[in-house]
Amino acid sequence: MIGELMAALKAIPEIAKALREINTGIKNATASKRRSKKDENLSRLLAAARSSRGVREEAERSAGDNSGKSEGVE
């Protein structure tokens, strides 16, 4: 019985090490998911901004074409 107790006590540091490694793996996986989600959100935001800018520039060009100036005169 004492021998079993001693063996269990010797295993505690290895168990603690394994738990720390599991915890580190979980933290890394969570951070990776967060980073991926941020990258996706940033890509969507940039795409929306580019699209909005393209629409705005097209509207400005159209408005500039109809500004009342005669062609060939600037």
PLY file of the C-alpha trace (Angstrom):
ply
format ascii 1.0
element vertex 74
property float x
property float y
property float z
element edge 73
property int vertex1
property int vertex2
end_header
0.00 0.00 0.00
2.78 2.42 0.85
4.52 1.43 -2.38
1.40 2.33 -4.38
1.16 5.67 -2.61
4.81 6.42 -3.35
4.30 5.53 -7.03
1.28 7.82 -7.20
3.23 10.66 -5.60
6.05 10.19 -8.12
3.53 10.48 -10.96
2.17 13.86 -9.83
4.88 15.99 -11.56
4.34 14.11 -14.85
0.58 14.56 -14.55
1.04 18.29 -13.88
3.35 18.57 -16.90
0.81 16.81 -19.13
-1.97 19.12 -17.91
0.17 22.19 -18.66
0.84 20.90 -22.17
-2.87 20.28 -22.73
-3.64 23.78 -21.45
-1.02 25.27 -23.79
-2.51 23.38 -26.73
-5.99 24.64 -25.92
-4.72 28.23 -25.62
-2.91 27.96 -28.96
-5.99 26.53 -30.69
-8.20 29.26 -29.25
-5.75 31.99 -30.28
-5.56 30.53 -33.78
-9.36 30.55 -34.10
-9.50 34.17 -32.89
-6.79 35.17 -35.33
-8.59 33.44 -38.22
-11.87 35.12 -37.31
-10.15 38.54 -37.15
-8.54 37.91 -40.55
-11.93 36.96 -42.04
-13.57 40.06 -40.57
-10.75 42.29 -41.81
-11.00 40.81 -45.30
-14.75 41.42 -45.38
-14.29 44.97 -44.13
-11.62 45.72 -46.73
-13.74 44.23 -49.51
-16.71 46.35 -48.44
-14.55 49.48 -48.30
-13.10 48.79 -51.75
-16.55 48.17 -53.15
-17.90 51.35 -51.55
-14.96 53.35 -52.88
-15.48 51.92 -56.36
-19.17 52.85 -56.34
-18.36 56.34 -55.03
-15.64 56.89 -57.63
-17.97 55.72 -60.39
-20.66 58.11 -59.17
-18.15 60.97 -59.08
-17.03 60.14 -62.62
-20.63 60.06 -63.80
-21.36 63.35 -62.08
-18.19 64.82 -63.59
-19.28 63.75 -67.07
-22.56 65.63 -66.64
-21.08 68.78 -65.15
-22.31 70.99 -67.98
-18.92 71.54 -69.59
-18.78 71.25 -73.31
-16.61 68.51 -74.67
-13.07 69.45 -75.63
-13.06 72.58 -73.48
-11.47 72.46 -70.09
0 1
1 2
2 3
3 4
4 5
5 6
6 7
7 8
8 9
9 10
10 11
11 12
12 13
13 14
14 15
15 16
16 17
17 18
18 19
19 20
20 21
21 22
22 23
23 24
24 25
25 26
26 27
27 28
28 29
29 30
30 31
31 32
32 33
33 34
34 35
35 36
36 37
37 38
38 39
39 40
40 41
41 42
42 43
43 44
44 45
45 46
46 47
47 48
48 49
49 50
50 51
51 52
52 53
53 54
54 55
55 56
56 57
57 58
58 59
59 60
60 61
61 62
62 63
63 64
64 65
65 66
66 67
67 68
68 69
69 70
70 71
71 72
72 73
